[in-house]
Amino acid sequence: MKIFGKNYKVLSSTTIIVSIPVILFLLWGAVFSSRGILTRFQLETDVANLQIDRDKELFIQDSLKKEIHKLKTDSKTIEGVARERYMMTKPGESVYIVKEK
């Protein structure tokens, strides 16, 4: 076929009929396969969520390490924990529990 002075090849109907299913199959595989685009986006989201969870756990771990260090070195911290958590008192002291409304 000649358009504007240039020769163009015209595809036969069998070429078109064969190429359309092949192209559709390749697109289907690129999008929905186990290595496809949708799976990749889901995995990237999972990685981001896991990194956030890891950062939270590292923060908790760091705060617990600081608390352990205070409990090993500071006698005031040990006394505070003993009084608050375990309701311990010194001999002769009285404890009054005030309930809030």
C-alpha positions as CSV (number, residue, x, y, z in Angstrom):
1,M,0.0,0.0,0.0
2,K,1.3,3.4,-0.9
3,I,0.5,6.4,1.3
4,F,2.0,9.9,0.7
5,G,4.7,8.4,-1.5
6,K,5.8,5.8,1.0
7,N,5.3,2.1,0.8
8,Y,3.7,0.4,3.8
9,K,3.2,-3.3,4.4
10,V,-0.3,-4.4,5.2
11,L,-0.6,-7.2,7.8
12,S,-2.6,-10.2,6.8
13,S,-5.6,-11.2,8.8
14,T,-3.9,-14.4,10.0
15,T,-1.0,-12.4,11.4
16,I,-3.4,-10.2,13.3
17,I,-5.4,-13.1,14.6
18,V,-2.3,-14.9,15.9
19,S,-0.6,-11.8,17.3
20,I,-3.6,-10.5,19.4
21,P,-3.8,-13.6,21.7
22,V,0.0,-13.6,22.0
23,I,0.1,-10.0,23.1
24,L,-2.9,-10.5,25.5
25,F,-1.1,-13.5,27.0
26,L,2.1,-11.5,27.5
27,L,0.2,-8.6,29.1
28,W,-1.7,-11.1,31.4
29,G,1.6,-12.6,32.5
30,A,3.2,-9.2,33.1
31,V,0.3,-8.0,35.3
32,F,-1.1,-11.1,37.1
33,S,1.7,-13.6,37.3
34,S,3.6,-14.4,40.5
35,R,6.3,-12.0,39.3
36,G,3.9,-9.5,37.9
37,I,3.3,-5.8,38.6
38,L,0.4,-6.4,41.1
39,T,2.5,-8.9,43.2
40,R,5.4,-6.5,43.2
41,F,3.3,-3.6,44.5
42,Q,1.9,-5.9,47.2
43,L,5.4,-7.0,48.2
44,E,6.7,-3.4,48.3
45,T,3.8,-2.5,50.6
46,D,4.6,-5.5,52.9
47,V,8.3,-4.5,53.0
48,A,7.4,-0.9,54.0
49,N,5.0,-2.2,56.8
50,L,7.7,-4.5,58.1
51,Q,10.3,-1.7,58.2
52,I,7.8,0.4,60.2
53,D,7.2,-2.5,62.6
54,R,11.0,-3.1,62.9
55,D,11.6,0.6,63.8
56,K,8.9,0.4,66.5
57,E,10.4,-2.7,68.0
58,L,13.9,-1.1,67.9
59,F,12.5,1.9,69.8
60,I,10.9,-0.3,72.4
61,Q,14.1,-2.3,72.7
62,D,16.2,0.8,73.2
63,S,13.8,2.2,75.9
64,L,13.9,-1.2,77.7
65,K,17.7,-1.2,77.7
66,K,17.7,2.3,79.2
67,E,15.3,1.2,81.9
68,I,17.4,-1.9,82.7
69,H,20.5,0.3,82.9
70,K,18.7,2.7,85.3
71,L,17.5,-0.2,87.4
72,K,21.0,-1.6,87.7
73,T,22.7,1.7,88.6
74,D,20.2,4.1,90.2
75,S,18.9,3.2,93.7
76,K,16.2,5.9,93.5
77,T,14.7,4.1,90.4
78,I,14.8,0.8,92.2
79,E,13.0,2.3,95.1
80,G,10.4,3.9,92.9
81,V,9.6,0.7,91.1
82,A,9.4,-1.2,94.3
83,R,6.9,1.3,95.8
84,E,4.8,1.7,92.7
85,R,4.6,-1.8,91.2
86,Y,5.0,-3.9,94.2
87,M,3.4,-1.7,96.9
88,M,6.5,-2.0,99.2
89,T,7.0,0.3,102.1
90,K,9.7,1.1,104.6
91,P,9.1,0.0,108.1
92,G,6.7,2.3,109.9
93,E,5.2,3.8,106.7
94,S,1.5,3.8,105.9
95,V,0.2,3.6,102.3
96,Y,-3.0,5.4,101.4
97,I,-4.7,4.5,98.1
98,V,-6.7,7.3,96.6
99,K,-9.3,6.4,94.0
100,E,-9.9,8.9,91.2
101,K,-13.4,9.5,89.9
